[in-house]
């Protein structure tokens, strides 16, 4: 087992996204197992078919990080059943806890692109 610390910070000056200044920081310490997990992987994904990042055979809550490193193309994030739930435009990323037995796949829009991803199984 290992401890993984995740932190998200959102900040904006008054008037940029609302009339008030925004300053929000959330963090969590997650206890994760060594397997199954993938850390700091880069993968070329196709636009013609989906690429599985997390298999549906994972039987525990899994936290996944995905970043679209492409400068123009977007990436669609789907469940392994093909249901799209996120669109990562150029440079965008997500951090998401997923239910046990829920696979995650990604597909580029118009041309192959590189995604960075990591996932960690919660203990």
Backbone as XML, in Angstrom:
<?xml version="1.0"?>
<chain id="A" units="angstrom">
  <residue number="1" name="UNK">
    <atom name="N" x="0.827" y="-1.184" z="0.000"/>
    <atom name="CA" x="0.000" y="0.000" z="0.000"/>
    <atom name="C" x="0.872" y="1.248" z="0.000"/>
  </residue>
  <residue number="2" name="UNK">
    <atom name="N" x="0.313" y="2.285" z="-0.591"/>
    <atom name="CA" x="1.011" y="3.561" z="-0.664"/>
    <atom name="C" x="0.008" y="4.682" z="-0.460"/>
  </residue>
  <residue number="3" name="UNK">
    <atom name="N" x="0.518" y="5.867" z="-0.149"/>
    <atom name="CA" x="-0.340" y="7.034" z="0.000"/>
    <atom name="C" x="-0.113" y="7.954" z="-1.186"/>
  </residue>
  <residue number="4" name="UNK">
    <atom name="N" x="-1.199" y="8.361" z="-1.793"/>
    <atom name="CA" x="-1.162" y="9.257" z="-2.933"/>
    <atom name="C" x="-1.926" y="10.514" z="-2.542"/>
  </residue>
  <residue number="5" name="UNK">
    <atom name="N" x="-1.287" y="11.677" z="-2.669"/>
    <atom name="CA" x="-1.951" y="12.927" z="-2.324"/>
    <atom name="C" x="-2.384" y="13.629" z="-3.600"/>
  </residue>
  <residue number="6" name="UNK">
    <atom name="N" x="-3.663" y="13.940" z="-3.691"/>
    <atom name="CA" x="-4.225" y="14.655" z="-4.837"/>
    <atom name="C" x="-4.705" y="16.022" z="-4.377"/>
  </residue>
  <residue number="7" name="UNK">
    <atom name="N" x="-4.348" y="17.069" z="-5.123"/>
    <atom name="CA" x="-4.750" y="18.431" z="-4.787"/>
    <atom name="C" x="-5.254" y="19.139" z="-6.037"/>
  </residue>
  <residue number="8" name="UNK">
    <atom name="N" x="-6.361" y="19.853" z="-5.887"/>
    <atom name="CA" x="-6.924" y="20.665" z="-6.963"/>
    <atom name="C" x="-7.062" y="22.082" z="-6.443"/>
  </residue>
  <residue number="9" name="UNK">
    <atom name="N" x="-6.551" y="23.045" z="-7.210"/>
    <atom name="CA" x="-6.656" y="24.451" z="-6.841"/>
    <atom name="C" x="-7.303" y="25.218" z="-7.990"/>
  </residue>
  <residue number="10" name="UNK">
    <atom name="N" x="-8.349" y="25.978" z="-7.663"/>
    <atom name="CA" x="-9.013" y="26.849" z="-8.630"/>
    <atom name="C" x="-8.899" y="28.282" z="-8.116"/>
  </residue>
  <residue number="11" name="UNK">
    <atom name="N" x="-8.351" y="29.200" z="-8.933"/>
    <atom name="CA" x="-8.197" y="30.588" z="-8.517"/>
    <atom name="C" x="-8.507" y="31.523" z="-9.679"/>
  </residue>
  <residue number="12" name="UNK">
    <atom name="N" x="-9.168" y="32.612" z="-9.381"/>
    <atom name="CA" x="-9.435" y="33.662" z="-10.361"/>
    <atom name="C" x="-9.698" y="34.955" z="-9.610"/>
  </residue>
  <residue number="13" name="UNK">
    <atom name="N" x="-9.274" y="36.065" z="-10.189"/>
    <atom name="CA" x="-9.524" y="37.377" z="-9.600"/>
    <atom name="C" x="-10.990" y="37.744" z="-9.757"/>
  </residue>
  <residue number="14" name="UNK">
    <atom name="N" x="-11.446" y="38.645" z="-8.900"/>
    <atom name="CA" x="-12.828" y="39.136" z="-8.987"/>
    <atom name="C" x="-13.085" y="39.689" z="-10.379"/>
  </residue>
  <residue number="15" name="UNK">
    <atom name="N" x="-14.248" y="39.345" z="-10.924"/>
    <atom name="CA" x="-14.626" y="39.827" z="-12.239"/>
    <atom name="C" x="-14.207" y="38.925" z="-13.386"/>
  </residue>
  <residue number="16" name="UNK">
    <atom name="N" x="-13.318" y="37.951" z="-13.139"/>
    <atom name="CA" x="-12.882" y="37.084" z="-14.232"/>
    <atom name="C" x="-13.892" y="35.980" z="-14.528"/>
  </residue>
  <residue number="17" name="UNK">
    <atom name="N" x="-14.356" y="35.271" z="-13.504"/>
    <atom name="CA" x="-15.338" y="34.196" z="-13.711"/>
    <atom name="C" x="-16.621" y="34.437" z="-12.925"/>
  </residue>
  <residue number="18" name="UNK">
    <atom name="N" x="-16.566" y="35.376" z="-12.002"/>
    <atom name="CA" x="-17.743" y="35.787" z="-11.246"/>
    <atom name="C" x="-17.453" y="37.158" z="-10.643"/>
  </residue>
  <residue number="19" name="UNK">
    <atom name="N" x="-18.434" y="37.722" z="-9.956"/>
    <atom name="CA" x="-18.210" y="39.034" z="-9.351"/>
    <atom name="C" x="-17.249" y="38.955" z="-8.174"/>
  </residue>
  <residue number="20" name="UNK">
    <atom name="N" x="-17.142" y="37.794" z="-7.560"/>
    <atom name="CA" x="-16.233" y="37.598" z="-6.428"/>
    <atom name="C" x="-14.966" y="36.867" z="-6.872"/>
  </residue>
  <residue number="21" name="UNK">
    <atom name="N" x="-13.915" y="37.043" z="-6.091"/>
    <atom name="CA" x="-12.687" y="36.284" z="-6.348"/>
    <atom name="C" x="-12.948" y="34.816" z="-6.050"/>
  </residue>
  <residue number="22" name="UNK">
    <atom name="N" x="-12.273" y="33.959" z="-6.773"/>
    <atom name="CA" x="-12.393" y="32.516" z="-6.564"/>
    <atom name="C" x="-11.085" y="31.995" z="-6.008"/>
  </residue>
  <residue number="23" name="UNK">
    <atom name="N" x="-11.160" y="31.286" z="-4.906"/>
    <atom name="CA" x="-9.985" y="30.653" z="-4.319"/>
    <atom name="C" x="-10.453" y="29.377" z="-3.639"/>
  </residue>
  <residue number="24" name="UNK">
    <atom name="N" x="-10.234" y="28.269" z="-4.297"/>
    <atom name="CA" x="-10.702" y="26.977" z="-3.818"/>
    <atom name="C" x="-9.574" y="25.969" z="-3.924"/>
  </residue>
  <residue number="25" name="UNK">
    <atom name="N" x="-9.271" y="25.306" z="-2.826"/>
    <atom name="CA" x="-8.272" y="24.236" z="-2.830"/>
    <atom name="C" x="-8.841" y="23.056" z="-2.082"/>
  </residue>
  <residue number="26" name="UNK">
    <atom name="N" x="-8.818" y="21.920" z="-2.724"/>
    <atom name="CA" x="-9.246" y="20.666" z="-2.111"/>
    <atom name="C" x="-8.118" y="19.665" z="-2.235"/>
  </residue>
  <residue number="27" name="UNK">
    <atom name="N" x="-7.921" y="18.873" z="-1.197"/>
    <atom name="CA" x="-6.904" y="17.831" z="-1.278"/>
    <atom name="C" x="-7.391" y="16.597" z="-0.543"/>
  </residue>
  <residue number="28" name="UNK">
    <atom name="N" x="-6.822" y="15.477" z="-0.919"/>
    <atom name="CA" x="-7.202" y="14.210" z="-0.329"/>
    <atom name="C" x="-5.977" y="13.307" z="-0.324"/>
  </residue>
  <residue number="29" name="UNK">
    <atom name="N" x="-5.849" y="12.509" z="0.697"/>
    <atom name="CA" x="-4.811" y="11.483" z="0.749"/>
    <atom name="C" x="-5.483" y="10.145" z="0.514"/>
  </residue>
  <residue number="30" name="UNK">
    <atom name="N" x="-5.070" y="9.482" z="-0.538"/>
    <atom name="CA" x="-5.660" y="8.217" z="-0.930"/>
    <atom name="C" x="-4.715" y="7.070" z="-0.601"/>
  </residue>
  <residue number="31" name="UNK">
    <atom name="N" x="-5.236" y="6.017" z="-0.026"/>
    <atom name="CA" x="-4.449" y="4.806" z="0.182"/>
    <atom name="C" x="-4.700" y="3.922" z="-1.026"/>
  </residue>
  <residue number="32" name="UNK">
    <atom name="N" x="-3.626" y="3.616" z="-1.753"/>
    <atom name="CA" x="-3.743" y="2.856" z="-2.989"/>
    <atom name="C" x="-2.867" y="1.611" z="-2.939"/>
  </residue>
  <residue number="33" name="UNK">
    <atom name="N" x="-3.242" y="0.642" z="-3.755"/>
    <atom name="CA" x="-2.477" y="-0.597" z="-3.880"/>
    <atom name="C" x="-1.456" y="-0.459" z="-5.007"/>
  </residue>
  <residue number="34" name="UNK">
    <atom name="N" x="-0.435" y="-1.295" z="-4.943"/>
    <atom name="CA" x="0.586" y="-1.291" z="-5.988"/>
    <atom name="C" x="0.030" y="-1.842" z="-7.301"/>
  </residue>
  <residue number="35" name="UNK">
    <atom name="N" x="-0.954" y="-2.712" z="-7.234"/>
    <atom name="CA" x="-1.518" y="-3.287" z="-8.459"/>
    <atom name="C" x="-3.009" y="-3.498" z="-8.260"/>
  </residue>
  <residue number="36" name="UNK">
    <atom name="N" x="-3.825" y="-3.397" z="-9.272"/>
    <atom name="CA" x="-3.398" y="-2.902" z="-10.583"/>
    <atom name="C" x="-3.261" y="-1.389" z="-10.588"/>
  </residue>
  <residue number="37" name="UNK">
    <atom name="N" x="-2.229" y="-0.932" z="-11.230"/>
    <atom name="CA" x="-2.009" y="0.503" z="-11.387"/>
    <atom name="C" x="-1.100" y="0.750" z="-12.583"/>
  </residue>
  <residue number="38" name="UNK">
    <atom name="N" x="-1.149" y="1.957" z="-13.090"/>
    <atom name="CA" x="-0.257" y="2.410" z="-14.149"/>
    <atom name="C" x="0.156" y="3.808" z="-13.750"/>
  </residue>
  <residue number="39" name="UNK">
    <atom name="N" x="1.448" y="4.111" z="-13.847"/>
    <atom name="CA" x="1.915" y="5.429" z="-13.431"/>
    <atom name="C" x="2.706" y="6.094" z="-14.545"/>
  </residue>
  <residue number="40" name="UNK">
    <atom name="N" x="2.339" y="7.336" z="-14.859"/>
    <atom name="CA" x="3.065" y="8.175" z="-15.809"/>
    <atom name="C" x="3.282" y="7.522" z="-17.167"/>
  </residue>
  <residue number="41" name="UNK">
    <atom name="N" x="2.232" y="7.018" z="-17.761"/>
    <atom name="CA" x="2.321" y="6.383" z="-19.063"/>
    <atom name="C" x="1.914" y="7.370" z="-20.150"/>
  </residue>
  <residue number="42" name="UNK">
    <atom name="N" x="2.550" y="7.279" z="-21.308"/>
    <atom name="CA" x="2.179" y="8.061" z="-22.487"/>
    <atom name="C" x="1.809" y="7.066" z="-23.575"/>
  </residue>
  <residue number="43" name="UNK">
    <atom name="N" x="0.707" y="7.350" z="-24.260"/>
    <atom name="CA" x="0.187" y="6.392" z="-25.214"/>
    <atom name="C" x="-0.389" y="7.122" z="-26.423"/>
  </residue>
  <residue number="44" name="UNK">
    <atom name="N" x="-0.043" y="6.646" z="-27.617"/>
    <atom name="CA" x="-0.650" y="7.171" z="-28.830"/>
    <atom name="C" x="-2.003" y="6.493" z="-29.006"/>
  </residue>
  <residue number="45" name="UNK">
    <atom name="N" x="-3.048" y="7.304" z="-29.140"/>
    <atom name="CA" x="-4.387" y="6.739" z="-29.312"/>
    <atom name="C" x="-4.912" y="7.069" z="-30.702"/>
  </residue>
  <residue number="46" name="UNK">
    <atom name="N" x="-5.746" y="6.198" z="-31.202"/>
    <atom name="CA" x="-6.271" y="6.293" z="-32.556"/>
    <atom name="C" x="-7.553" y="7.115" z="-32.616"/>
  </residue>
  <residue number="47" name="UNK">
    <atom name="N" x="-7.848" y="7.618" z="-33.797"/>
    <atom name="CA" x="-9.136" y="8.272" z="-34.027"/>
    <atom name="C" x="-10.139" y="7.291" z="-34.630"/>
  </residue>
  <residue number="48" name="UNK">
    <atom name="N" x="-9.657" y="6.134" z="-35.097"/>
    <atom name="CA" x="-10.546" y="5.185" z="-35.770"/>
    <atom name="C" x="-11.163" y="4.153" z="-34.826"/>
  </residue>
  <residue number="49" name="UNK">
    <atom name="N" x="-10.581" y="3.986" z="-33.647"/>
    <atom name="CA" x="-11.156" y="3.065" z="-32.655"/>
    <atom name="C" x="-10.701" y="3.484" z="-31.265"/>
  </residue>
  <residue number="50" name="UNK">
    <atom name="N" x="-11.473" y="3.070" z="-30.265"/>
    <atom name="CA" x="-11.166" y="3.431" z="-28.874"/>
    <atom name="C" x="-10.014" y="2.595" z="-28.334"/>
  </residue>
  <residue number="51" name="UNK">
    <atom name="N" x="-9.273" y="3.185" z="-27.393"/>
    <atom name="CA" x="-8.168" y="2.509" z="-26.714"/>
    <atom name="C" x="-8.527" y="2.368" z="-25.239"/>
  </residue>
  <residue number="52" name="UNK">
    <atom name="N" x="-8.462" y="1.162" z="-24.706"/>
    <atom name="CA" x="-8.789" y="0.914" z="-23.306"/>
    <atom name="C" x="-7.624" y="1.357" z="-22.421"/>
  </residue>
  <residue number="53" name="UNK">
    <atom name="N" x="-7.929" y="2.178" z="-21.396"/>
    <atom name="CA" x="-6.920" y="2.575" z="-20.409"/>
    <atom name="C" x="-7.067" y="1.772" z="-19.124"/>
  </residue>
  <residue number="54" name="UNK">
    <atom name="N" x="-8.309" y="1.542" z="-18.683"/>
    <atom name="CA" x="-8.580" y="0.743" z="-17.486"/>
    <atom name="C" x="-9.567" y="-0.353" z="-17.880"/>
  </residue>
  <residue number="55" name="UNK">
    <atom name="N" x="-9.185" y="-1.589" z="-17.628"/>
    <atom name="CA" x="-10.060" y="-2.716" z="-17.970"/>
    <atom name="C" x="-11.218" y="-2.816" z="-16.987"/>
  </residue>
  <residue number="56" name="UNK">
    <atom name="N" x="-12.339" y="-3.292" z="-17.453"/>
    <atom name="CA" x="-13.512" y="-3.445" z="-16.575"/>
    <atom name="C" x="-13.330" y="-4.564" z="-15.564"/>
  </residue>
  <residue number="57" name="UNK">
    <atom name="N" x="-12.251" y="-5.326" z="-15.675"/>
    <atom name="CA" x="-11.985" y="-6.405" z="-14.720"/>
    <atom name="C" x="-11.438" y="-5.896" z="-13.388"/>
  </residue>
  <residue number="58" name="UNK">
    <atom name="N" x="-11.093" y="-4.598" z="-13.298"/>
    <atom name="CA" x="-10.610" y="-4.032" z="-12.039"/>
    <atom name="C" x="-11.783" y="-3.978" z="-11.070"/>
  </residue>
  <residue number="59" name="UNK">
    <atom name="N" x="-11.637" y="-4.648" z="-9.939"/>
    <atom name="CA" x="-12.783" y="-4.841" z="-9.032"/>
    <atom name="C" x="-12.781" y="-3.918" z="-7.817"/>
  </residue>
  <residue number="60" name="UNK">
    <atom name="N" x="-12.081" y="-2.797" z="-7.900"/>
    <atom name="CA" x="-12.055" y="-1.828" z="-6.800"/>
    <atom name="C" x="-12.203" y="-0.423" z="-7.377"/>
  </residue>
  <residue number="61" name="UNK">
    <atom name="N" x="-12.508" y="0.545" z="-6.529"/>
    <atom name="CA" x="-12.543" y="1.939" z="-6.968"/>
    <atom name="C" x="-11.159" y="2.300" z="-7.505"/>
  </residue>
  <residue number="62" name="UNK">
    <atom name="N" x="-11.145" y="2.958" z="-8.638"/>
    <atom name="CA" x="-9.894" y="3.332" z="-9.294"/>
    <atom name="C" x="-9.915" y="4.830" z="-9.552"/>
  </residue>
  <residue number="63" name="UNK">
    <atom name="N" x="-8.810" y="5.501" z="-9.266"/>
    <atom name="CA" x="-8.668" y="6.930" z="-9.557"/>
    <atom name="C" x="-7.797" y="7.051" z="-10.800"/>
  </residue>
  <residue number="64" name="UNK">
    <atom name="N" x="-8.303" y="7.788" z="-11.796"/>
    <atom name="CA" x="-7.568" y="7.902" z="-13.054"/>
    <atom name="C" x="-7.283" y="9.367" z="-13.392"/>
  </residue>
  <residue number="65" name="UNK">
    <atom name="N" x="-6.095" y="9.591" z="-13.934"/>
    <atom name="CA" x="-5.663" y="10.892" z="-14.460"/>
    <atom name="C" x="-5.456" y="10.699" z="-15.957"/>
  </residue>
  <residue number="66" name="UNK">
    <atom name="N" x="-6.038" y="11.580" z="-16.763"/>
    <atom name="CA" x="-5.851" y="11.550" z="-18.213"/>
    <atom name="C" x="-5.583" y="12.968" z="-18.684"/>
  </residue>
  <residue number="67" name="UNK">
    <atom name="N" x="-4.546" y="13.146" z="-19.521"/>
    <atom name="CA" x="-4.246" y="14.460" z="-20.100"/>
    <atom name="C" x="-4.098" y="14.317" z="-21.607"/>
  </residue>
  <residue number="68" name="UNK">
    <atom name="N" x="-4.775" y="15.180" z="-22.337"/>
    <atom name="CA" x="-4.623" y="15.252" z="-23.779"/>
    <atom name="C" x="-3.442" y="16.167" z="-24.069"/>
  </residue>
  <residue number="69" name="UNK">
    <atom name="N" x="-2.346" y="15.633" z="-24.605"/>
    <atom name="CA" x="-1.151" y="16.444" z="-24.860"/>
    <atom name="C" x="-1.155" y="17.077" z="-26.243"/>
  </residue>
  <residue number="70" name="UNK">
    <atom name="N" x="-2.148" y="16.750" z="-27.070"/>
    <atom name="CA" x="-2.201" y="17.284" z="-28.426"/>
    <atom name="C" x="-2.470" y="18.794" z="-28.387"/>
  </residue>
  <residue number="71" name="UNK">
    <atom name="N" x="-2.017" y="19.505" z="-29.424"/>
    <atom name="CA" x="-2.190" y="20.958" z="-29.464"/>
    <atom name="C" x="-3.447" y="21.396" z="-30.213"/>
  </residue>
  <residue number="72" name="UNK">
    <atom name="N" x="-4.097" y="20.468" z="-30.941"/>
    <atom name="CA" x="-5.295" y="20.859" z="-31.698"/>
    <atom name="C" x="-6.445" y="19.855" z="-31.580"/>
  </residue>
  <residue number="73" name="UNK">
    <atom name="N" x="-6.159" y="18.594" z="-31.460"/>
    <atom name="CA" x="-7.153" y="17.536" z="-31.493"/>
    <atom name="C" x="-7.798" y="17.337" z="-30.128"/>
  </residue>
  <residue number="74" name="UNK">
    <atom name="N" x="-9.068" y="16.918" z="-30.089"/>
    <atom name="CA" x="-9.672" y="16.589" z="-28.801"/>
    <atom name="C" x="-9.782" y="15.083" z="-28.627"/>
  </residue>
  <residue number="75" name="UNK">
    <atom name="N" x="-9.938" y="14.672" z="-27.373"/>
    <atom name="CA" x="-10.034" y="13.262" z="-26.995"/>
    <atom name="C" x="-11.376" y="13.058" z="-26.298"/>
  </residue>
  <residue number="76" name="UNK">
    <atom name="N" x="-12.089" y="12.023" z="-26.692"/>
    <atom name="CA" x="-13.331" y="11.659" z="-26.031"/>
    <atom name="C" x="-13.034" y="10.561" z="-25.023"/>
  </residue>
  <residue number="77" name="UNK">
    <atom name="N" x="-13.528" y="10.731" z="-23.794"/>
    <atom name="CA" x="-13.365" y="9.731" z="-22.732"/>
    <atom name="C" x="-14.702" y="9.013" z="-22.590"/>
  </residue>
  <residue number="78" name="UNK">
    <atom name="N" x="-14.637" y="7.666" z="-22.564"/>
    <atom name="CA" x="-15.852" y="6.850" z="-22.550"/>
    <atom name="C" x="-15.736" y="5.738" z="-21.514"/>
  </residue>
  <residue number="79" name="UNK">
    <atom name="N" x="-16.895" y="5.205" z="-21.135"/>
    <atom name="CA" x="-16.894" y="3.950" z="-20.388"/>
    <atom name="C" x="-16.553" y="2.847" z="-21.385"/>
  </residue>
  <residue number="80" name="UNK">
    <atom name="N" x="-16.208" y="1.669" z="-20.874"/>
    <atom name="CA" x="-15.876" y="0.581" z="-21.797"/>
    <atom name="C" x="-17.092" y="0.103" z="-22.579"/>
  </residue>
  <residue number="81" name="UNK">
    <atom name="N" x="-18.276" y="0.542" z="-22.197"/>
    <atom name="CA" x="-19.485" y="0.261" z="-22.959"/>
    <atom name="C" x="-19.704" y="1.242" z="-24.097"/>
  </residue>
  <residue number="82" name="UNK">
    <atom name="N" x="-18.808" y="2.222" z="-24.241"/>
    <atom name="CA" x="-18.883" y="3.178" z="-25.334"/>
    <atom name="C" x="-19.648" y="4.444" z="-25.029"/>
  </residue>
  <residue number="83" name="UNK">
    <atom name="N" x="-20.058" y="4.658" z="-23.775"/>
    <atom name="CA" x="-20.787" y="5.868" z="-23.412"/>
    <atom name="C" x="-19.806" y="7.019" z="-23.160"/>
  </residue>
  <residue number="84" name="UNK">
    <atom name="N" x="-19.851" y="8.033" z="-24.017"/>
    <atom name="CA" x="-18.965" y="9.190" z="-23.870"/>
    <atom name="C" x="-19.444" y="10.057" z="-22.706"/>
  </residue>
  <residue number="85" name="UNK">
    <atom name="N" x="-18.504" y="10.506" z="-21.855"/>
    <atom name="CA" x="-18.872" y="11.368" z="-20.732"/>
    <atom name="C" x="-17.945" y="12.554" z="-20.552"/>
  </residue>
  <residue number="86" name="UNK">
    <atom name="N" x="-16.862" y="12.624" z="-21.321"/>
    <atom name="CA" x="-15.955" y="13.773" z="-21.199"/>
    <atom name="C" x="-15.269" y="14.030" z="-22.532"/>
  </residue>
  <residue number="87" name="UNK">
    <atom name="N" x="-14.978" y="15.309" z="-22.773"/>
    <atom name="CA" x="-14.249" y="15.733" z="-23.968"/>
    <atom name="C" x="-13.080" y="16.574" z="-23.488"/>
  </residue>
  <residue number="88" name="UNK">
    <atom name="N" x="-11.869" y="16.090" z="-23.758"/>
    <atom name="CA" x="-10.660" y="16.811" z="-23.358"/>
    <atom name="C" x="-10.093" y="17.511" z="-24.584"/>
  </residue>
  <residue number="89" name="UNK">
    <atom name="N" x="-10.213" y="18.838" z="-24.616"/>
    <atom name="CA" x="-9.634" y="19.587" z="-25.724"/>
    <atom name="C" x="-8.125" y="19.697" z="-25.504"/>
  </residue>
  <residue number="90" name="UNK">
    <atom name="N" x="-7.438" y="20.317" z="-26.451"/>
    <atom name="CA" x="-5.974" y="20.398" z="-26.417"/>
    <atom name="C" x="-5.461" y="20.855" z="-25.056"/>
  </residue>
  <residue number="91" name="UNK">
    <atom name="N" x="-4.602" y="20.049" z="-24.432"/>
    <atom name="CA" x="-3.970" y="20.389" z="-23.161"/>
    <atom name="C" x="-4.809" y="20.148" z="-21.923"/>
  </residue>
  <residue number="92" name="UNK">
    <atom name="N" x="-6.083" y="19.785" z="-22.064"/>
    <atom name="CA" x="-6.934" y="19.579" z="-20.891"/>
    <atom name="C" x="-6.683" y="18.219" z="-20.247"/>
  </residue>
  <residue number="93" name="UNK">
    <atom name="N" x="-7.095" y="18.110" z="-18.972"/>
    <atom name="CA" x="-6.885" y="16.878" z="-18.210"/>
    <atom name="C" x="-8.076" y="16.639" z="-17.300"/>
  </residue>
  <residue number="94" name="UNK">
    <atom name="N" x="-8.140" y="15.437" z="-16.766"/>
    <atom name="CA" x="-9.154" y="15.128" z="-15.763"/>
    <atom name="C" x="-8.586" y="14.187" z="-14.716"/>
  </residue>
  <residue number="95" name="UNK">
    <atom name="N" x="-9.195" y="14.230" z="-13.538"/>
    <atom name="CA" x="-8.909" y="13.329" z="-12.424"/>
    <atom name="C" x="-10.261" y="12.813" z="-11.975"/>
  </residue>
  <residue number="96" name="UNK">
    <atom name="N" x="-10.438" y="11.507" z="-11.960"/>
    <atom name="CA" x="-11.762" y="10.961" z="-11.755"/>
    <atom name="C" x="-11.718" y="9.655" z="-10.977"/>
  </residue>
  <residue number="97" name="UNK">
    <atom name="N" x="-12.514" y="9.515" z="-9.920"/>
    <atom name="CA" x="-12.682" y="8.201" z="-9.296"/>
    <atom name="C" x="-13.749" y="7.441" z="-10.079"/>
  </residue>
  <residue number="98" name="UNK">
    <atom name="N" x="-13.461" y="6.188" z="-10.398"/>
    <atom name="CA" x="-14.440" y="5.389" z="-11.144"/>
    <atom name="C" x="-14.851" y="4.166" z="-10.333"/>
  </residue>
  <residue number="99" name="UNK">
    <atom name="N" x="-16.076" y="3.740" z="-10.552"/>
    <atom name="CA" x="-16.628" y="2.584" z="-9.848"/>
    <atom name="C" x="-15.899" y="1.296" z="-10.226"/>
  </residue>
  <residue number="100" name="UNK">
    <atom name="N" x="-15.932" y="0.304" z="-9.317"/>
    <atom name="CA" x="-15.385" y="-1.010" z="-9.659"/>
    <atom name="C" x="-16.068" y="-1.563" z="-10.909"/>
  </residue>
  <residue number="101" name="UNK">
    <atom name="N" x="-15.333" y="-2.330" z="-11.661"/>
    <atom name="CA" x="-15.834" y="-2.997" z="-12.872"/>
    <atom name="C" x="-16.301" y="-2.029" z="-13.953"/>
  </residue>
  <residue number="102" name="UNK">
    <atom name="N" x="-15.805" y="-0.802" z="-13.911"/>
    <atom name="CA" x="-16.092" y="0.180" z="-14.959"/>
    <atom name="C" x="-14.806" y="0.457" z="-15.712"/>
  </residue>
  <residue number="103" name="UNK">
    <atom name="N" x="-14.752" y="0.020" z="-16.942"/>
    <atom name="CA" x="-13.572" y="0.283" z="-17.758"/>
    <atom name="C" x="-13.621" y="1.679" z="-18.338"/>
  </residue>
  <residue number="104" name="UNK">
    <atom name="N" x="-12.456" y="2.206" z="-18.676"/>
    <atom name="CA" x="-12.343" y="3.538" z="-19.279"/>
    <atom name="C" x="-11.557" y="3.409" z="-20.578"/>
  </residue>
  <residue number="105" name="UNK">
    <atom name="N" x="-12.082" y="4.053" z="-21.628"/>
    <atom name="CA" x="-11.395" y="4.075" z="-22.913"/>
    <atom name="C" x="-11.384" y="5.496" z="-23.457"/>
  </residue>
  <residue number="106" name="UNK">
    <atom name="N" x="-10.464" y="5.758" z="-24.374"/>
    <atom name="CA" x="-10.326" y="7.076" z="-24.977"/>
    <atom name="C" x="-10.220" y="6.933" z="-26.487"/>
  </residue>
  <residue number="107" name="UNK">
    <atom name="N" x="-10.629" y="7.993" z="-27.180"/>
    <atom name="CA" x="-10.528" y="7.993" z="-28.636"/>
    <atom name="C" x="-10.256" y="9.409" z="-29.116"/>
  </residue>
  <residue number="108" name="UNK">
    <atom name="N" x="-9.265" y="9.545" z="-29.970"/>
    <atom name="CA" x="-8.947" y="10.843" z="-30.565"/>
    <atom name="C" x="-10.024" y="11.211" z="-31.581"/>
  </residue>
  <residue number="109" name="UNK">
    <atom name="N" x="-10.150" y="12.500" z="-31.888"/>
    <atom name="CA" x="-11.195" y="12.947" z="-32.800"/>
    <atom name="C" x="-10.817" y="12.758" z="-34.268"/>
  </residue>
  <residue number="110" name="UNK">
    <atom name="N" x="-9.844" y="13.511" z="-34.768"/>
    <atom name="CA" x="-9.576" y="13.504" z="-36.207"/>
    <atom name="C" x="-8.244" y="12.888" z="-36.609"/>
  </residue>
  <residue number="111" name="UNK">
    <atom name="N" x="-7.343" y="12.709" z="-35.673"/>
    <atom name="CA" x="-6.037" y="12.114" z="-35.963"/>
    <atom name="C" x="-5.481" y="11.542" z="-34.664"/>
  </residue>
  <residue number="112" name="UNK">
    <atom name="N" x="-4.558" y="10.614" z="-34.789"/>
    <atom name="CA" x="-3.936" y="10.030" z="-33.599"/>
    <atom name="C" x="-3.304" y="11.130" z="-32.751"/>
  </residue>
  <residue number="113" name="UNK">
    <atom name="N" x="-3.319" y="10.954" z="-31.442"/>
    <atom name="CA" x="-2.657" y="11.898" z="-30.551"/>
    <atom name="C" x="-2.152" y="11.154" z="-29.308"/>
  </residue>
  <residue number="114" name="UNK">
    <atom name="N" x="-1.358" y="11.842" z="-28.538"/>
    <atom name="CA" x="-0.750" y="11.262" z="-27.337"/>
    <atom name="C" x="-1.546" y="11.690" z="-26.114"/>
  </residue>
  <residue number="115" name="UNK">
    <atom name="N" x="-1.870" y="10.722" z="-25.253"/>
    <atom name="CA" x="-2.425" y="11.034" z="-23.941"/>
    <atom name="C" x="-1.448" y="10.561" z="-22.882"/>
  </residue>
  <residue number="116" name="UNK">
    <atom name="N" x="-1.401" y="11.298" z="-21.795"/>
    <atom name="CA" x="-0.691" y="10.857" z="-20.589"/>
    <atom name="C" x="-1.759" y="10.315" z="-19.670"/>
  </residue>
  <residue number="117" name="UNK">
    <atom name="N" x="-1.460" y="9.218" z="-18.980"/>
    <atom name="CA" x="-2.444" y="8.719" z="-18.041"/>
    <atom name="C" x="-1.770" y="7.932" z="-16.922"/>
  </residue>
  <residue number="118" name="UNK">
    <atom name="N" x="-2.465" y="7.930" z="-15.798"/>
    <atom name="CA" x="-2.082" y="7.135" z="-14.639"/>
    <atom name="C" x="-3.362" y="6.671" z="-13.985"/>
  </residue>
  <residue number="119" name="UNK">
    <atom name="N" x="-3.345" y="5.504" z="-13.394"/>
    <atom name="CA" x="-4.480" y="5.119" z="-12.567"/>
    <atom name="C" x="-4.002" y="4.319" z="-11.369"/>
  </residue>
  <residue number="120" name="UNK">
    <atom name="N" x="-4.765" y="4.450" z="-10.304"/>
    <atom name="CA" x="-4.399" y="3.872" z="-9.011"/>
    <atom name="C" x="-5.611" y="3.235" z="-8.388"/>
  </residue>
  <residue number="121" name="UNK">
    <atom name="N" x="-5.460" y="2.016" z="-7.912"/>
    <atom name="CA" x="-6.561" y="1.274" z="-7.319"/>
    <atom name="C" x="-6.614" y="1.567" z="-5.826"/>
  </residue>
  <residue number="122" name="UNK">
    <atom name="N" x="-7.765" y="2.024" z="-5.369"/>
    <atom name="CA" x="-7.951" y="2.369" z="-3.968"/>
    <atom name="C" x="-7.933" y="1.117" z="-3.092"/>
  </residue>
  <residue number="123" name="UNK">
    <atom name="N" x="-7.239" y="1.211" z="-1.965"/>
    <atom name="CA" x="-7.168" y="0.076" z="-1.037"/>
    <atom name="C" x="-8.445" y="-0.036" z="-0.241"/>
  </residue>
</chain>
